[in-house]
Amino acid sequence: MKNSRDNQLSDRRAAAAEAKAALLKAYHAARISDEPARAARQAERASIVAAREERRLERARVKLEQQARAEVEAAELQAAAHAAALAEAEAHEKAEKERVARVIKDEAARKAARDLRYANRKARRT
């Protein structure tokens, strides 16, 4: 009988120590027998970590390339908008100059017509 009532304290302590030693021996035996599998799992985890890091670096590189492409496109759009604004300003300025020239020409034609009427009137009076 394992747990008899007449165990003394020293017997119980010895049994506990033996049980503890047996557990420790079983733990060490299991650890030694599991060593190759543990090393394989650890190597697999390391390869997974390395692959994960490689994928992270690839995502970062792609993200940087996309960001650079977006910056280039934004610069091109800004340059195109600036060129369009300049062209519009030049066209507006040219239209304004043409309008002013037309107004001056019309004014000169009116003045010439008025001067002709005045000269004709003078000619009839004399």
C-alpha positions as CSV (number, residue, x, y, z in Angstrom):
1,M,0.0,0.0,0.0
2,K,1.4,3.3,-1.0
3,N,-0.4,5.6,1.4
4,S,-0.5,3.7,4.6
5,R,-1.6,5.4,7.8
6,D,1.5,4.7,9.8
7,N,3.9,6.7,7.6
8,Q,6.2,8.9,9.5
9,L,7.3,12.3,8.4
10,S,10.6,11.2,7.2
11,D,9.0,8.4,5.1
12,R,6.7,11.0,3.5
13,R,9.5,13.4,2.8
14,A,11.6,10.6,1.3
15,A,8.7,9.5,-0.9
16,A,8.2,13.2,-2.0
17,A,11.8,13.5,-2.8
18,E,11.8,10.3,-4.8
19,A,8.7,11.4,-6.7
20,K,10.3,14.8,-7.4
21,A,13.5,13.1,-8.6
22,A,11.5,10.8,-10.9
23,L,9.7,13.7,-12.4
24,L,12.9,15.6,-13.0
25,K,14.5,12.5,-14.6
26,A,11.4,12.0,-16.8
27,Y,11.6,15.7,-17.8
28,H,15.3,15.5,-18.7
29,A,14.7,12.3,-20.7
30,A,11.8,13.8,-22.6
31,R,13.9,16.9,-23.3
32,I,16.8,14.9,-24.6
33,S,14.6,12.7,-26.8
34,D,12.8,15.8,-28.1
35,E,16.0,17.7,-28.9
36,P,16.2,16.9,-32.7
37,A,12.5,17.8,-33.1
38,R,12.9,21.0,-31.1
39,A,15.9,21.9,-33.3
40,A,13.9,21.2,-36.4
41,R,11.0,23.4,-35.2
42,Q,13.4,26.1,-34.2
43,A,15.1,26.0,-37.7
44,E,11.6,26.1,-39.3
45,R,10.6,29.1,-37.2
46,A,13.9,30.8,-38.1
47,S,13.2,30.2,-41.8
48,I,9.6,31.5,-41.4
49,V,10.9,34.6,-39.7
50,A,13.5,35.2,-42.5
51,A,10.8,34.7,-45.2
52,R,8.5,37.1,-43.3
53,E,11.3,39.7,-43.1
54,E,12.0,39.3,-46.8
55,R,8.3,39.8,-47.6
56,R,8.2,42.9,-45.4
57,L,11.3,44.3,-47.2
58,E,9.7,43.6,-50.6
59,R,6.5,45.3,-49.5
60,A,8.5,48.3,-48.3
61,R,10.5,48.4,-51.6
62,V,7.2,48.3,-53.6
63,K,5.7,50.9,-51.4
64,L,8.7,53.2,-51.9
65,E,8.6,52.6,-55.7
66,Q,4.8,53.5,-55.8
67,Q,5.4,56.6,-53.7
68,A,8.2,57.7,-56.0
69,R,6.0,57.0,-59.0
70,A,3.2,59.0,-57.4
71,E,5.6,61.9,-56.7
72,V,6.8,61.9,-60.3
73,E,3.2,61.8,-61.6
74,A,2.3,64.6,-59.2
75,A,5.2,66.7,-60.4
76,E,4.2,66.0,-64.1
77,L,0.6,67.0,-63.3
78,Q,1.8,70.2,-61.6
79,A,4.1,71.0,-64.5
80,A,1.3,70.4,-67.0
81,A,-1.0,72.6,-64.9
82,H,1.6,75.3,-64.7
83,A,2.2,75.1,-68.5
84,A,-1.6,75.2,-69.1
85,A,-1.9,78.2,-66.8
86,L,1.0,80.0,-68.7
87,A,-0.6,79.1,-72.0
88,E,-4.0,80.4,-70.8
89,A,-2.4,83.6,-69.5
90,E,-0.5,84.1,-72.8
91,A,-3.7,83.5,-74.8
92,H,-5.6,85.9,-72.6
93,E,-2.8,88.5,-73.0
94,K,-2.8,88.0,-76.7
95,A,-6.6,88.4,-76.9
96,E,-6.4,91.5,-74.8
97,K,-3.7,93.0,-77.1
98,E,-5.8,92.1,-80.2
99,R,-8.8,93.7,-78.6
100,V,-6.8,96.9,-77.8
101,A,-5.4,96.9,-81.3
102,R,-8.9,96.5,-82.8
103,V,-10.2,99.3,-80.6
104,I,-7.4,101.6,-81.7
105,K,-7.9,100.6,-85.3
106,D,-11.7,101.3,-85.0
107,E,-11.0,104.5,-83.3
108,A,-8.6,105.6,-86.0
109,A,-11.1,104.6,-88.7
110,R,-13.8,106.6,-86.9
111,K,-11.5,109.6,-86.6
112,A,-10.5,109.3,-90.2
113,A,-14.2,109.2,-91.2
114,R,-15.0,112.2,-89.0
115,D,-12.0,114.1,-90.5
116,L,-13.3,113.2,-94.0
117,R,-16.8,114.5,-93.2
118,Y,-15.3,117.6,-91.7
119,A,-13.1,118.2,-94.7
120,N,-16.1,117.6,-97.1
121,R,-18.2,120.1,-95.1
122,K,-15.3,122.6,-95.3
123,A,-15.0,122.0,-99.0
124,R,-18.8,122.6,-99.6
125,R,-18.6,125.9,-97.6
126,T,-15.8,127.4,-99.6
